[in-house]
Amino acid sequence: MSMDLRHAAALVLVGWYLIMPPLTYLSGDRPAGPYARWTIADVFDSASDCKAKMKKVHDEGDAAVDRKYHTWLGNEPANDKNLGDFTHQQWKQIALNSLQTMAVCIATDDPRLKEK
């Protein structure tokens, strides 16, 4: 019986991280290393709360990228020329918003969070 109580207590202590990959993920350096190198964006008590926030973060990232393209390109379709005119800062903003769309939820005790 005591083993069951300890197991139950351990399950209660597990939380959830919403994590995002490092910027190197966007440069083709996939996979982005162990999750231990990813950024913890938020912490949750339950998987369902984490997943709800993850969906919101994904949606916000997608919307932000769309807005930026629309603002900078207007009604012009994207092509090599006008995308080539984007500044480094504009690309950095798009990259950061793109990272939002790659956020994942992971249990705080997940062994993939250990540095390898």
C-alpha positions in Angstrom: 0.0 0.0 0.0 2.8 2.5 0.8 4.3 2.0 -2.6 1.0 3.0 -4.2 0.9 6.2 -2.1 4.5 7.1 -3.0 3.7 6.5 -6.7 0.6 8.7 -6.4 2.5 11.4 -4.6 5.2 11.4 -7.4 2.5 11.7 -10.0 1.0 14.8 -8.3 4.5 16.5 -8.2 4.9 16.2 -12.0 4.3 19.5 -13.8 4.4 20.5 -17.4 6.7 22.8 -19.3 5.9 24.7 -22.5 9.2 24.8 -24.3 10.4 26.3 -27.6 13.5 25.3 -29.6 16.5 27.6 -29.8 17.1 29.9 -32.8 19.5 27.4 -34.2 16.5 25.2 -35.0 15.5 27.5 -37.8 19.0 27.5 -39.4 18.6 23.8 -40.4 20.3 22.5 -37.3 17.7 19.9 -36.7 17.1 18.3 -34.3 17.7 21.3 -32.0 19.7 19.3 -29.5 18.2 17.9 -26.4 15.2 19.5 -24.9 17.5 20.6 -22.1 18.7 23.3 -24.5 15.2 24.5 -25.3 13.7 27.6 -23.7 11.1 27.1 -21.0 8.3 29.5 -21.9 5.9 28.6 -19.2 5.1 26.1 -16.4 1.8 24.3 -15.7 0.2 22.0 -13.2 -1.6 19.9 -15.8 -1.1 18.7 -19.3 -4.4 20.0 -20.4 -3.5 23.6 -19.3 -0.1 23.3 -21.1 -1.7 22.0 -24.3 -4.3 24.8 -24.2 -1.6 27.4 -23.9 0.5 25.7 -26.6 -2.4 25.9 -29.0 -2.8 29.6 -28.2 1.0 30.2 -28.7 0.9 28.3 -32.0 -2.0 30.3 -33.2 -0.4 33.6 -32.1 2.8 32.7 -33.8 1.1 31.9 -37.1 -1.0 35.0 -37.0 2.0 37.2 -36.2 4.0 35.8 -39.2 1.0 36.3 -41.5 0.6 39.9 -40.3 4.2 40.7 -40.8 4.3 39.3 -44.3 1.1 41.2 -45.1 2.4 44.4 -43.6 5.8 44.2 -45.4 4.6 42.8 -48.7 1.2 44.4 -49.0 -0.8 42.6 -51.6 2.3 41.4 -53.5 2.9 37.7 -53.6 6.1 36.6 -52.0 9.0 36.1 -54.3 12.8 36.0 -54.2 13.1 39.7 -54.8 10.7 41.1 -52.2 11.7 38.5 -49.6 15.3 39.4 -50.3 14.5 43.0 -49.5 13.6 42.1 -45.9 16.0 43.4 -43.4 17.9 41.2 -40.9 15.6 42.6 -38.2 12.5 41.7 -40.1 13.8 38.1 -40.7 14.6 37.9 -37.0 11.1 38.9 -36.0 9.6 36.2 -38.4 12.1 33.6 -37.0 11.0 34.3 -33.4 7.4 34.1 -34.2 8.0 30.9 -36.2 9.6 29.4 -33.0 6.3 29.9 -31.3 4.7 27.5 -33.7 7.1 24.8 -32.7 6.5 25.0 -29.0 5.8 21.6 -27.3 4.5 20.5 -23.9 6.7 18.1 -21.9 6.4 16.7 -18.4 8.9 18.2 -15.9 10.2 14.7 -15.2 10.7 13.7 -18.8 14.2 12.2 -19.2 14.6 14.1 -22.6 15.1 17.2 -20.5 18.4 15.8 -19.2 21.5 17.1 -21.0 23.2 14.5 -23.0 
